[in-house]
Amino acid sequence: MEIVELAGMNRQELRAFIDEVPSIWEKKSGVFDRGMNPLLRNFGEKGNLLFGVHVYSIGSQGVAVILTEHDNDTNRATMRIHMTALVGLGGPSEWVHGEKKLRDAIDECKEETLAVVRAQYSGDLGWRGLSFKCPSCGASYFVSRRLVDSEGKTRCQNCNRIVSAVAE
Ligand SMILES: [Zn+2]
């Protein structure tokens, strides 16, 4: 397991940041160049803490799990990165190497990615996504255009329902 600390971002920014993790991986993966695709993500809240579980496939052989915790009081987040082989391909060392690689990539790109995420909010990169209010549960956050289909439907990160993406 590898740990990345992220300071100075609020919950919405963290949610948007997590959507950028596959892009960060693509940018930095180099020879370890299997694509990273989101399979599942979920958030839960308790008091000031936000907990996230994010599962990605790495090519067809591996799985990455990122556990996030965000403290609303300090605006600090921790990401715990786990990688494992799905079908026994690639020795354990390859996945340990992958964990380190993803940690380093996130570490290296975190300021730049946070700047992109903030630009999305300010509307500078409006085409990348929209401020979203779930018509079902009322949750407000930023949703990447990549996660909105051609009919304008997306999965709410909060209640997990498929809903129409309604800009706030
Ligand atoms: Zn919802």
Boltz pocket constraint, residues with backbone or C-beta under 6 A from the ligand:
constraints:
  - pocket:
      binder: B
      contacts: [[A, 134], [A, 135], [A, 136], [A, 137], [A, 138], [A, 139], [A, 156], [A, 157], [A, 158], [A, 159], [A, 160], [A, 161]]
      max_distance: 6.0
